[in-house]
Every structure is written in C-alpha cells, then in structure tokens.
Amino acid sequence: MKLFMRLTALVLIAFVVNACEQRVQPFYNPTNVPIPENLSLSSLEEISEAIKQAGVSQKWSMKDIGPGQIEGTYRIRTHKAVVRIDYSAINYSITYVSSTNLLDDGIGIHRNYNSWIRNLETAINARLRSLAGSGNSRAITTDDKAMLEAWKRAEKSGDPLILQDFMDEYGDGPFADLAQKRLNELAHIRAGGVKKFDPTGLWHIAVSYKGGNGNSSWCGSGRTWNFTLDLTRGKISRTVYDSRYGLHVTGENSEDYVYLHFDYPTGGSQWEWTERFKLDRNEKRLSLSAEGGAPSGCTGTLGVYMKKVDTVGSVSSTPAQNGRFDPTGLWRVYATYNSSSGTSASCIQIVKWNFTLDFHRGKISRAAYSGRTALYLNGENSPDFIDLQVNVPDGGTLWKWTERFTLDGPDKFFRAESPSGGGNYGQCHGVIGMRMTKIE
C-alpha cells in the first residue's frame, strides 16, 4: 500500500512539474504559408480583407500598415500580443512583434500565445479557401505562370534593375504595389546620407534547441545558450557552451555582407536557415532546422534571438550621473539555489544558472533557465530607484534578500532566503546565492 501511494505521488508530481515546465514554449511564427493557387491573380485588397476578417473572427484587432502588411493585436485581461502579417497573392507569414505579460524571454513565450497564433493561422487558411472557392477567381494561364515566376525572382532581389524590369513588364498586374514598395525601400537605402544597417558591434544572443523525433538519447530534447557575440569585421568562429554542450558559431562580417551560421552538435553541417539570413535591424528572431541530421544524427530546430547591445537606446553602459554608479547595461549573472526542504520529492534540491541579464531602463522581467528549471527576475531600473526580485520555484513569492538590494558596483554578490516556503508547493524553501558582474 505504501509503495502504491509513493508511486501515485511521484506520478502526480511529475505531471505538475511537466505542466509548469511547458508553460513557456519556443515562438511559433508561421512562415511563407501558401495561399491557394487560384488566388494568385487576386488583388492585394481581396487578400487583405480575407486575412482581416479571419483575425476579427478570432477577436484580433486588425489594421493595414502598408502594402502587403497588416498589424494584429490580441488582448485578453492583462495580456497583449502584437504580430505583423506580411502577405502577397502567393503566401503569408505571421511574425511576433511584442507582448505584455506573456513571459517573453527572447527565445520562448507563454504557450497561450502559440495557441492564439495557430487559431489565427487556421482561420486565415479557412477564409482564403472560401475566397478561392467563391467562383470569382479565373483559371491561371501560361502567361500568368510566367508572371508569378518573374515575381518570385524579383521579390527576393536587392537589385533595383530587376524590379524595374518586372514593373515595365507587369506594371498593371496584381504585384505592382509590392514591387513599387520594394523599389522605394531600395531607393531609400541608396539615397545620399542614408546607409545600410551596420551590424558591427556586440550582440546578445539566445539560442534554443528543440530535438526532433527519433533522436539519440544523448541529443537531448532541449538546450539553451545565452552569450554575447562581438560581431567584428572579418571571419567569425566561436564555440559557446550551456553547461557541457557546445554550439559552434561561424560566419563573416565584411563591408558588403554579413553571414552567420549555428551548428549543434559542434561541427554539424546540416543546419539550414528556414529563411534567408539577413541581419538588417537591432533585434532579430531567426530559426534553423536539421531534418537530415548533423553528423551525430541529432535533428530538430534551433531558435535564434539576437539583440544589438551597443547602439543608442540599447543596454550599453551610460555615464554615471553625479558620480554615482549607473547599473544600466549587460550583466553576467551566476545564481545557485540550494534547498533546505530536506529530501521532499516535490522540491528541487540544487540548481545553477549562468546567463546574461539586460538591465535596461524601466521595468525588468526575465525568466532564465537551467535545463527546464526557471529562475524569475522582476524589478525596475530608473534614475532614482533600482530593485530586483528573484523567485524559484515557479511562482514563488516569499523570497527576500538578506540585505537590501543595492547595485552600486560592477561586481556584486547577493543572497536571498525563503525560510517559510516559496513556490507552488508551499513547502519548498532554501537559499539563492547570486553574483552579478557587469559586462563592459
């Protein structure tokens, strides 16, 4: 009887822990979702209207923000998600823009967001199929197919002559607005005094690995790496580690182009970008896949989040004011949790975290992971007020610093305790030691 009760308790605990662990998931961003072929000659207005109707049916607020672009906003209670939908008569993509109270940590987000996006994608596909079956579309001719192929080449080109040739040939067709928009973008880039985005500098990078089906057990189902990359001119080659597993970063940053590649396991050569790699702004989300497997047979996906940290408005150091130390910037954080809950199976015993914290101005909310165990950090950095709180296990609220939190130097050590229990289980308590070192 005792053995049965113990087994039942362990199964229940595993279920609860797994439910908490899965609360934050990698971003789901549908990319290049095909539109029914017989809509290829439809106007952008018809496609836009179908997408907006689909969004409204799922309680999204939808608005046009330019040719081939719609912004969608979803609100429920205190939560908010904003996405951008890029579309043509060939395909569409849904891209995450921002969120409020959805646990966005750069590489993952609350699972509800992914559910909302899947529902939106399903609704859009249904509306487009309905439009395709309405009888308003006509059969595609050989000339139409030639125009479609010409547009596929032109939309991916950075050469204005190719786009202008397309406009000369098909200026009255359904892709004229998108071609003109792209021409305007290229003209702006080449205008006097306007330069292309220069990615040279420091980047904070977060990479998450999600294993595919049928992998060897050593590949693991998920790993994360957080590090700072100095994207200098020239060849780039670096290996970073989570705890023992390496992620190999290679590439080149020249005057004319920039390219990066990520491999896991180290030395893998089968990882491919799901979209053409393009580092054209201060913050990017990208992904790679390895359906055929790296040399060791590990398949899956790599989600990559990159944020430039040495530009105006970023987290780079700012001068101290009135002689006081300014903590704004990047910090390397080393934290260790030691349980004092005895041998309770429902409480983790010891966990270590090693990550980079973006201590920017304003509210701070971050979840750092060691394996699947989260350390939650919440606080604020203003000119007159600095505070930071830590919570572990998930949802803990009773952790207190043993001394007042004061970030007045570039290398600090703090200690937090929860003698009366913090977290979902109510009986888990212990000590968190945290060292913070400013990255200059």
N, C-alpha and C positions, 0 to 999 in steps of 0.2 A: 504493500500500500504506500509506504514512504517513497519507494523507488518510483512508483507511478506518479505521485504528487510532484516529485522533483522533476521528472521528465516533462510533465504538464507545464510546470512553472518555467522551465527552460524554453519550451516551445513558445509560450506566451511572451517571454522576454525577447526572444529572437524576433518575433513578429512586431513588437512595439519598436525595437531598435531599428529594424529594417524600414518601418514606416517613417521614422524620423529621418533616417539617412537619405531616403528617396525624396524628401521634401524639396531639395534643390537639385535640379537636373540641368544638363547641358542645353543651351539655347536651341530651339527648333526654328529655323529660318528656311521656309520652302524657297528653293531657288530654281529659276527657269522652268516653272511648271507649264507644260504645253497647253496652248489654247486650241480648241477644236479646229481642224484644218480648214473647214469650210467657212470659218470666220476670218481667215487670213486677209480678206479684202474688205472687211468691215471697217468703218471709221473708228478713230480713237474715241469719239463721243459715245458710240454704242458700247464699246468695251468698258469704258469708264462707268457708264450708267449701270451696266450689269454688275460690276465689282462693287459699286457704292450701294446698290440695292441689297447685295449679299451681306455687306457689312452691317447695314441697318437692321436686317433680319436677325443678326446676332447681337444687337444692341451696341454696335460700334458707331461712333460719330465719324463721318467720312467727309473729307473736303479735298478738292483739287488744289495742288500746289505747283502745277506746271504741266506742260505736255508730257503725257505718259507717266505722271506721278500723282499718287493720292496719299494723303496722311490719314491714318486711322487712329482713333483714341477710344480706349475702353476703360470705363470707370465702374467700380463696384465698392461700396462703403469707402474705406480709406485707401483703397488700392487703385492704381492707374497704370496703364500701359499705352505706349505710343509706338506705332510702326509706320514704315514707309512702304508703299506698294508701287513698284516700278512695273509698267506693263507696256506691251505693244500688241499687235494683232497676231503675234507668234507665241509669246509666252508672258508670264508674270512672275515676280518674286516678292516675297514679304520679308522685310528686314527690320530687326529690332532697332529702335531709336533710343527710348528712355523708359523709365518706370519709377513708381513710387510705392514703397512698402511691399516689394516683391523679392527681397533678398538677392538682388543682383550683385554678384561678387566678381564680375568681369568674365568668368568662364561658365557660370551657371545662373539659374533663376528659379523662382518658385514654380513647381510643377503645374500650378493652375494656369500660368502664362502659356505654357506649351499646349495645354488643353484648349485654351481660347483660340490660339493660332490654328490648331488642327480643325476646330469647328469652323473658323473663318475660311480656311482653305477649302473645306468640304462644301460650304455654302457658295463660294465663288465658282467652284467647278460645276455645281448644280445649275447656277444661273447661266453660266456660259454654255452648258449643254442645252439648256432650254432655249437660249437665243439661237444656237446653231440649228435647232430643230423647228424654229418658228416659220421656216419657209422663206425668210427674207434674203437669205444668202444665195448666191449663184454658184454654179459649178466653176471650178478653177481650170483655166485654160493653160496651154503650154507657155504663152507669153506671161501669164500670171506667175507661173512657177519660176520663170527666168527672173522676174522682178523680185520674188521672195529670196532667191539665192543671192541676187545682187545686194539686197538689203542686209542679209546675214553677214556678207563680207564687209559692207560699208559701216555697219554699226559698231563693229569691233576695231575699226581702223582709227588711227590717230593722224592720218594723212588727209588734210582738207581737200586735196585734189580728187581723191577717191570719192569723198562725199559730194563734191561739186559735180563730178561726172554722174553720180546717181541722181542728183537733183535735176540735171539737164535732161536726163533720160526719163525720169519718173516723177517730175515735179508736180504732176496733177494726181498722183496716187495716194494711197492711204498712209504712206510712211513719210510724206513730205514734211509734216510738222516735226517729227522726231529727227529727221535729217537736218532740218534747219536749226533745231535746238543744239544738236551736236556741233554743227558748224559755228554757231555763236560761242559755244564753250571753247572751241579751239582758237577762235579769233581772240577771245579774252585772254587766253594763256599767252598768245603771241603778241599782244598789244604792248606798246612801249612802256617800260617800267614795271610790267607785271611778269613775275617769274613763276615757273612751275614750283610745286611744293618740294622743299628740300628736306629729306628725312634724316639728314646727318645729325647725330646727337644721341642722347640717352633715351632709351625706351624701356618702360616697364612691360614685361611680357608674362602672361599667364597661359599655360598650355595644359589642356586636359586630354587624357587618353581614355577612350572607351573601347574595350575589346570586342571583337566580332565573335560570331558563333563558331564553335569548333576549334577554338584556340587551345594551345597547350596550357596547362595549369600555371606555368611559370610566367606566362604573358600578363596575367592579372586581368581583372575586369575593368579596372580604372586606376589611373595615376594622375597626379598633378605636379606641375613645375611652376614656380614663381621666381623670376630673376630679372635683373637689369642688364640690358644689352647696349653696349657702346657701338652704335652704328657709324663707325668711322669710314673715311674714304678708303677704297681698296678691297682686298679679299677679306672675307669673314669666315672664321672657323672656331667654334667653341662647343664644348660639351658641358652641360649642366646636369645636376643630379637632384632627385627628390630626396631620397634617403640613400638608396644604393643603385637606383636605375638611372641610366644616362639618356639624355635627349641631346642629339647632335644637331647643331645649328650651323649651316654653311650658307654662303652667298657672296654677293659683291655689291658695293655701293660706288658707282662711278659718276662722272659728270653727266652722262647720258641716260643711265638707267640704274635701277636698284632691284635686286632679287634676293630672296631668302628661301631656304628650304629646311624643313624639320624632319628628322628621322628618329624613329624609335622601333626596335632597339637600335643602339648606336651602330651606325654603319648601314642601316637599312636603305634600300634604293627603290622601293616600290611605292612610296608615298607620293600621291599626286594631289595638287590643289583642285578643289571642286570648282573653283572659278579662277580665271587668270589672275596671278598675283599682281596686286597694284597697291603701292603704299603712297596714297595721294592725299592723306589728311592726318591730323594729330591723333586720331583714335580709329582703330580698325578691328573688325571681327572677321576671321577667316577660318577655313577648315580644310583638312586634307583627309584622304581616305586611302586605304591599302587593301583593296579587295583581293588582290593576288597574294598578299602577304610579304612582309620583309623577309630577309634571309632566314630568320629563325621560325617563320611561319605565323607570326603574330599579325592578325588582321584587325581592322576596326577603323576608328576615326580619331583625328586629332583636331580639337577646337583651339584656336589661337586668338587671344585678345592682346592687342598692342596699344599702348598709350605713350605718347611722347611726353617726357617729363622735364625738358629744359627749354620750353618755349613760354612766351608771355601768357599768363593766366594758368599755367600748369603748376606742378607742385615743386618746382625748383626753389632753392633757397632764396629768401628775400632778406635785405639788410635788416639788422637789428635796429629797433627803434628805442631812442632814449637810453642806449647802452644795454638794453635787455636782450636776452637770448630769444630769437624767433624760431619756434619749432617747425614752422611751415616747411615741408619738403618730404623727401623719402626717408623712411626709417627701416632698418633691418630689425626684425623682431624675433627673439628666441623665447619661447614660452614652454613651461613644463607643468603639467598637472599631476599631483600625487594624491591619491585617495587616502582618506583616513576613515573609510567606511567599513573597515575590516575586510572580510572576504565575501561580502554581499555580491551575488552573481549579477545583480541588476545594475551595479556601479562599475564603470571603468576604473582601472587601478592606476595606470600611469600612461600619459600621452605626452608627446613632444611636438611642437610646431616650430617651423622656421619659414618666415615669409617676409615680404616687403609690404609696408604699410604706407599708403598715400595719405599723409597728414596735411590735407589741404585746408583752405579756409572754409568755414561753415560747418554744417552737420557732417558727422562721420559715422558710417555704418558699414561694417565689413564682416564677413564670415570667412575665416581661414580654416583649412582642413589639413588634418594629418590622417592619411588614409581616408576614412569616412567619418571621422570624429571632428565635429566643428567647434571652433573657438569663436565666439561672437564678441565683436568690439563695437561699442557705440559711444559717441562723445561729440565734442564741439571744439573748434579752434577759431576763436575770434580775437581781435586785438586786445580785448580786456578780460577774456575768460577762456580757460583751457581745461578740458575734462575728458576722461576716457574711462569707460567701464568695461569689464570683461565678464563673460558668462559661459559656463560649461558645467554640467551637460546642457543639452539643448533646452532653452527656456529658463535656465537658472536665473534667479533674481536676487539672491541673498549674498552675492559675493561682495566683499568690502576690502578696500585697500587697508593694510595695516598702518600705513602712514598716508598723509594727504598726497594725492597725485600732483606732482609738480614737475613739469618738463622744462627744466631750466639749464640743461647742459646737453652736449652731443652724445653722452654715453650714460644711461641711467638704468638702475635696477629697481623693480617694484615687486611687491608681494601682496597677494590677495588671499583671503580666507573665507570659508563658508562653514563655520563650526556647527551651525544648526541645520544645515542641509540646503542645497540649491538644486534646481533641475526638476524634471518631470516626476522623478520617482520619490522625491521628498526625503530620502534617506541618504543621498549621496553628498558627501562633504569632504573637504580636504584643503589643499594649498595650491595656489598657482604662483610660480615664480616667473617673472618676465623681464628680460633685458632688452632695451631699445638703444640701437646705435644709429646715429644719423649718417646717411649716405651723402657725401658732398659731391 
